């Protein structure tokens, strides 16, 4: 028995020496394989496995301290206080981001650099002021429509919606749809109407162009103008269009709306919603851009037709801005100041809080007078000027793409003597076929 125990001890010593001599560089601790009670009891030389200290990494961190008030106070005291510079450089929350930097809103400084101004106290020309006082603000004989009461009743709920929902709730009562929807004849209202960039005001200098870049796409939330023949024929029941097929072909030579789905818009709207983080300031910037584009188009249309600049009434435009709580009606006009600079003004002519019925009725009265003027004096003036425009039209049709801008904003003769090459635009379904036809004509001439 003694010899047997000695052999076991020698064997254990040799095994330990062997493990020490051939120990791996970074041993990983291993748990001993469990053995049954019978195996342990039957083993004649059961030896406890040697314990080795666990290897610790040089960059290992101590275990986290338990979360107690004392440990939390110590941790907060050990942290450096933030500097004002670090707070200023902190990125803004997406919900608080400045929506004025979005692609379709030009800030006030950029608009002013392009000589587009709103709410500066500018005074319209005498004929335009008389038109506002005697025509647009005139009293009406018929009683107010029930739409004003609908606006007052829906205002509270609409004020808690985002822009899309609020606009859909109020537009039918605040604005006017076409005849197929129970509105006045010859009219149509289009959502998010794309206007040609060609008629955006040109940068007054290369410095302004380099610093600010081009103005954003003119696109009012809603636009009211004269219905096209395509929409009139597709209406159920069919409605009448104010322009003949030949007149629409002439209009297509020098069109403002890219898709040709609305003619000569005269009333546009920009809606905003406070739950969407928007304001009337943003709406006014967009409306000033849209109104300047339309005034510029009308100025050049009449100048080509008559050979001289139009009156302020002929080239004026009206718009509204609405934040669901209030509505403001604006007049836009183009003029040349004392320094010989072309400027675009936008001034308020009426404001109303939508919770007060009488104020809303007054706003609706002005809008209704704008409709009557557009269907009477304005439409007659345009139809008279259209054949004259056709006789003096540029040599080639001014079919500009959405990214084109004109090269000279101050001279109409530059368009006539050197018109831009017709370009395809995304809204023209015949653009590809016309392009192929032009290529064939050039090849035949060659």
C-alpha positions in Angstrom: 0.0 0.0 0.0 2.8 2.4 0.8 4.6 1.7 -2.5 1.4 2.2 -4.4 0.8 5.6 -2.7 4.4 6.6 -3.5 3.9 5.8 -7.1 0.8 8.0 -7.2 2.6 10.9 -5.6 5.5 10.5 -8.1 3.0 10.5 -11.0 1.3 13.6 -9.7 4.6 15.4 -9.3 5.6 14.5 -12.8 2.3 15.6 -14.2 2.5 19.0 -12.4 6.1 19.5 -13.6 5.0 18.8 -17.2 2.2 21.3 -17.0 4.5 23.9 -15.6 7.1 23.3 -18.3 4.6 23.4 -21.3 2.2 26.0 -20.0 0.6 27.9 -23.0 1.2 31.7 -23.3 -2.4 32.7 -22.7 -4.2 29.9 -21.0 -7.9 30.0 -20.9 -9.4 28.8 -17.7 -11.2 25.4 -18.1 -13.7 24.0 -15.7 -13.0 20.4 -14.5 -15.0 17.8 -16.2 -17.6 16.5 -13.7 -17.2 12.9 -12.6 -19.7 10.6 -11.0 -19.5 9.7 -7.3 -18.7 6.1 -8.1 -15.8 7.1 -10.3 -14.3 9.3 -7.7 -14.7 6.7 -5.0 -13.1 4.0 -7.1 -10.1 6.1 -8.1 -7.1 5.0 -6.2 -5.2 8.3 -6.7 -7.8 11.1 -7.0 -5.9 14.4 -7.1 -7.5 17.9 -7.0 -6.7 19.8 -10.2 -4.2 22.7 -9.6 -5.8 26.2 -9.5 -4.2 28.8 -11.7 -4.8 32.6 -11.3 -7.0 34.1 -14.0 -5.0 36.1 -16.5 -5.9 39.9 -16.5 -5.6 42.1 -19.5 -3.5 45.2 -19.1 -6.3 47.5 -20.4 -9.1 45.8 -18.5 -11.5 48.0 -16.6 -12.7 47.4 -13.1 -16.2 46.0 -12.7 -19.0 48.6 -12.6 -19.8 50.0 -9.2 -23.3 49.4 -7.9 -25.9 52.1 -8.7 -26.3 54.0 -5.4 -26.9 57.7 -4.7 -23.3 58.1 -3.4 -21.8 56.5 -6.5 -24.0 58.6 -8.8 -23.0 61.8 -7.0 -19.3 60.9 -7.3 -19.7 60.2 -11.0 -21.5 63.5 -11.8 -18.9 65.4 -9.9 -16.1 63.8 -11.9 -17.5 64.9 -15.3 -16.4 68.2 -16.8 -19.0 70.9 -17.3 -20.0 71.6 -21.0 -18.6 74.8 -22.5 -20.8 77.3 -24.4 -19.0 76.4 -27.6 -19.9 72.7 -27.3 -23.5 73.6 -26.6 -23.6 75.8 -29.7 -22.2 73.1 -31.9 -24.6 70.5 -30.7 -26.8 69.3 -33.6 -30.5 70.4 -33.5 -33.2 67.9 -32.9 -35.0 66.9 -36.1 -38.3 68.2 -34.6 -36.7 71.6 -34.0 -34.8 71.9 -37.3 -35.3 75.1 -39.2 -37.7 74.4 -42.0 -36.8 77.6 -43.7 -33.8 75.7 -45.1 -35.9 73.3 -47.0 -35.7 73.3 -50.8 -38.9 75.1 -51.5 -38.6 78.1 -49.1 -36.3 81.0 -49.9 -35.4 83.1 -46.8 -36.2 86.8 -46.6 -32.6 87.9 -47.2 -32.3 85.9 -50.4 -35.6 87.2 -51.7 -34.5 90.8 -51.0 -31.3 90.2 -52.9 -33.5 89.3 -55.9 -35.5 92.5 -55.3 -38.5 90.6 -54.0 -40.1 92.3 -51.0 -43.1 91.7 -48.9 -44.8 93.8 -46.2 -42.5 96.7 -46.5 -45.2 99.4 -46.8 -44.7 99.9 -50.5 -47.4 101.8 -52.2 -49.0 100.5 -55.4 -49.3 102.7 -58.5 -52.4 105.0 -58.6 -54.3 102.8 -61.0 -53.6 99.6 -59.0 -54.6 101.3 -55.7 -57.8 102.5 -57.3 -58.5 99.0 -58.6 -58.0 97.6 -55.0 -60.2 100.2 -53.4 -63.0 100.4 -55.9 -63.1 96.9 -57.4 -61.5 94.4 -55.0 -62.9 95.9 -51.8 -66.3 96.9 -53.2 -69.5 95.9 -51.3 -71.6 93.1 -52.7 -75.4 93.1 -53.0 -76.0 89.4 -52.3 -75.9 88.1 -48.8 -72.8 86.2 -47.6 -72.6 82.5 -48.5 -72.6 79.8 -45.8 -68.9 79.1 -46.5 -67.8 81.7 -44.0 -69.7 79.9 -41.2 -68.2 76.6 -42.4 -64.7 78.0 -42.0 -65.5 79.3 -38.5 -67.0 75.9 -37.5 -64.1 73.9 -38.8 -61.3 76.2 -37.8 -60.8 74.7 -34.3 -60.4 71.1 -35.6 -58.3 72.2 -38.6 -55.9 74.0 -36.3 -54.9 70.7 -34.8 -54.1 69.0 -38.1 -50.9 68.9 -40.1 -50.8 71.0 -43.3 -52.3 68.4 -45.6 -55.3 67.8 -43.4 -55.9 71.4 -42.5 -55.7 72.5 -46.2 -58.2 69.8 -47.2 -60.7 70.9 -44.5 -60.6 74.7 -45.4 -59.8 75.1 -49.1 -63.3 74.3 -50.5 -64.8 76.9 -48.2 -62.1 79.6 -48.4 -61.3 79.3 -52.1 -63.2 78.5 -55.2 -63.4 75.3 -57.3 -64.4 74.9 -60.9 -67.8 74.8 -62.4 -67.9 70.9 -62.3 -67.6 71.2 -58.5 -70.3 73.8 -58.2 -68.0 76.8 -58.6 -67.9 79.7 -61.1 -67.6 79.0 -64.8 -64.3 79.0 -66.8 -62.3 78.4 -63.6 -60.2 75.6 -62.1 -58.2 75.1 -58.9 -55.0 73.1 -59.1 -53.0 71.8 -56.1 -49.2 72.2 -56.1 -49.0 73.8 -59.6 -45.6 73.7 -61.1 -44.7 77.1 -62.7 -41.9 77.5 -65.2 -38.6 78.6 -63.6 -38.0 80.7 -66.8 -40.2 83.5 -65.3 -38.5 83.6 -61.9 -36.8 87.0 -61.3 -33.3 87.0 -62.6 -30.4 87.6 -60.2 -29.6 91.4 -60.4 -25.8 90.7 -60.3 -23.3 87.8 -60.6 -22.5 88.4 -56.9 -26.1 87.6 -55.9 -26.1 84.6 -58.2 -22.9 83.2 -56.7 -23.8 83.8 -53.1 -27.4 82.8 -53.1 -27.8 80.6 -56.1 -31.1 80.4 -58.1 -34.5 80.8 -56.5 -36.4 77.7 -55.6 -39.1 76.2 -57.8 -42.3 78.3 -57.9 -45.1 76.0 -56.7 -48.1 77.4 -54.9 -50.1 75.0 -52.7 -53.3 76.0 -54.6 -53.7 78.0 -57.8 -56.9 79.3 -59.4 -56.9 80.2 -63.1 -58.7 79.4 -66.3 -59.7 75.8 -67.0 -58.0 74.0 -69.9 -60.0 72.4 -72.7 -58.7 69.0 -71.7 -60.1 69.3 -68.1 -63.3 70.9 -69.4 -64.0 68.1 -71.8 -63.2 65.5 -69.1 -65.5 67.0 -66.5 -68.9 65.3 -65.8 -71.0 67.0 -66.8 -68.8 68.8 -69.4 -68.1 72.4 -68.8 -67.1 75.3 -71.1 -63.5 76.5 -71.5 -62.8 80.2 -71.9 -60.2 79.7 -74.7 -60.7 78.0 -78.1 -58.4 75.3 -79.4 -56.5 77.8 -81.6 -56.1 80.1 -78.6 -54.7 77.3 -76.5 -52.2 76.5 -79.2 -51.0 80.1 -79.1 -50.8 80.0 -75.3 -48.6 76.9 -75.6 -46.0 79.0 -77.4 -45.3 81.0 -74.2 -46.7 79.1 -71.3 -46.3 79.6 -67.6 -47.7 76.3 -66.2 -45.4 73.4 -67.1 -48.2 70.8 -67.6 -50.5 73.2 -69.5 -53.3 72.3 -67.1 -54.2 75.8 -66.1 -54.1 79.2 -67.9 -53.1 82.6 -66.5 -53.4 81.9 -62.7 -54.6 85.0 -60.9 -55.1 83.8 -57.3 -52.6 81.5 -55.4 -52.5 80.2 -51.9 -49.9 79.0 -49.4 -51.2 77.1 -46.4 -49.2 76.3 -43.2 -50.0 74.4 -40.0 -48.7 75.1 -36.5 -48.7 71.4 -35.6 -46.3 70.9 -38.5 -44.0 73.4 -37.0 -44.7 76.0 -39.7 -45.5 79.7 -39.7 -47.0 82.4 -41.8 -43.5 83.8 -42.3 -42.6 80.8 -44.4 -45.9 81.1 -46.3 -45.2 84.7 -47.1 -41.8 83.9 -48.5 -43.2 81.3 -50.7 -46.1 83.4 -51.8 -43.7 86.3 -52.6 -41.7 84.1 -54.9 -44.8 82.7 -56.6 -46.4 86.1 -57.1 -43.2 87.6 -58.5 -43.0 84.7 -61.1 -46.6 85.3 -62.2 -46.2 89.1 -62.4 -43.0 88.6 -64.5 -44.8 86.3 -66.9 -47.7 88.7 -67.3 -45.3 91.7 -67.8 -43.5 89.9 -70.7 -46.7 88.6 -72.2 -48.3 92.0 -72.5 -45.0 93.6 -73.5 -44.7 91.3 -76.5 -48.3 91.8 -77.4 -48.5 95.6 -77.1 -44.9 96.5 -77.7 -44.8 98.4 -74.4 -45.0 97.5 -70.7 -48.4 96.8 -69.3 -50.3 98.7 -66.6 -49.9 97.7 -63.0 -53.4 96.3 -63.0 -52.8 94.1 -66.1 -49.7 92.5 -64.6 -50.8 92.3 -60.9 -51.5 89.1 -59.0 -53.4 88.2 -55.8 -52.6 85.6 -53.2 -53.6 84.4 -49.7 -51.5 83.0 -46.9 -53.3 80.9 -44.2 -52.0 79.3 -41.0 -55.5 78.0 -40.1 -55.9 80.6 -37.4 -55.8 83.6 -39.7 -55.8 84.5 -43.4 -54.2 87.4 -45.2 -54.9 88.6 -48.7 -52.0 90.0 -50.6 -51.5 92.0 -53.9 -48.4 91.6 -56.0 -47.0 93.9 -58.6 -43.9 94.5 -60.6 -42.4 98.0 -61.0 -39.2 99.9 -61.8 -37.9 102.0 -59.0 -36.1 105.4 -59.1 -32.7 103.6 -59.5 -33.9 101.8 -62.7 -34.1 98.5 -60.8 -37.0 96.0 -61.4 -38.6 95.2 -58.0 -41.4 92.9 -57.0 -43.7 94.0 -54.2 -46.2 92.1 -52.1 -48.4 94.0 -49.7 -51.4 92.9 -47.5 -54.8 94.3 -48.4 -56.9 92.4 -45.8 -56.5 90.1 -42.8 -59.0 88.1 -40.8 -59.0 85.7 -37.8 -60.9 82.6 -38.7 -62.7 82.5 -35.4 -64.7 85.7 -36.1 -67.5 85.3 -38.6 -67.7 88.9 -39.8 -64.0 89.0 -40.5 -64.2 85.8 -42.5 -67.2 87.2 -44.4 -65.2 90.3 -45.4 -62.3 88.1 -46.6 -64.6 86.0 -48.7 -66.2 89.2 -50.1 -62.7 90.4 -51.4 -62.0 86.9 -52.8 -65.3 86.8 -54.6 -64.6 90.3 -56.1 -61.2 89.0 -57.3 -63.1 86.1 -59.1 -65.5 88.5 -60.7 -62.7 90.7 -62.0 -60.8 87.7 -63.4 -63.9 86.5 -65.2 -64.7 90.0 -66.6 -62.2 92.7 -67.2 -59.1 90.5 -66.9 -60.3 87.7 -69.2 -61.4 90.2 -71.8 -58.0 91.9 -71.7 -56.1 88.6 -72.1 -58.2 87.5 -75.0 -57.6 90.9 -76.7 -53.9 90.7 -76.2 -53.5 87.1 -77.3 -53.7 87.6 -81.1 -51.4 90.6 -80.8 -49.0 88.4 -78.9 -49.2 85.8 -81.6 -48.3 88.3 -84.3 -45.3 89.5 -82.3 -44.4 86.1 -80.9 -40.7 85.0 -80.6 -39.3 83.0 -83.6 -39.5 79.7 -81.7 -41.8 78.5 -79.0 -40.6 79.2 -75.5 -41.0 75.7 -74.2 -38.5 75.7 -71.4 -37.6 72.9 -69.1 -38.1 73.1 -65.4 -34.4 73.8 -64.8 -34.0 76.5 -67.5 -33.7 80.2 -66.6 -33.6 83.1 -69.0 -30.4 84.9 -69.8 -31.8 88.5 -69.8 -34.5 89.6 -67.4 -34.6 93.2 -68.4 -35.2 93.0 -72.2 -38.0 91.5 -74.1 -36.3 92.1 -77.4 -33.5 89.7 -76.3 -36.1 86.9 -76.3 -37.4 87.9 -79.7 -34.0 88.3 -81.4 -32.4 85.2 -79.7 -34.9 82.9 -78.2 -33.8 79.9 -76.3 -33.7 76.5 -77.9 -37.0 74.6 -77.2 -36.3 72.2 -74.4 -38.2 69.2 -73.2 -39.9 69.4 -69.9 -41.2 66.5 -67.7 -44.8 67.6 -68.2 -44.9 67.5 -72.0 -46.0 64.1 -73.3 -45.1 65.0 -76.9 -41.6 66.2 -76.1 -39.8 63.1 -77.3 -41.7 63.0 -80.6 -41.1 66.7 -81.2 -37.4 66.2 -80.5 -37.1 63.4 -82.9 -38.9 65.5 -85.6 -36.5 68.4 -85.1 -33.5 66.0 -85.4 -34.9 64.7 -88.7 -35.4 68.2 -90.0 -31.8 69.1 -89.2 -30.6 66.0 -90.9 -32.6 66.6 -94.0 -31.3 70.2 -94.2 -27.8 68.9 -93.8 
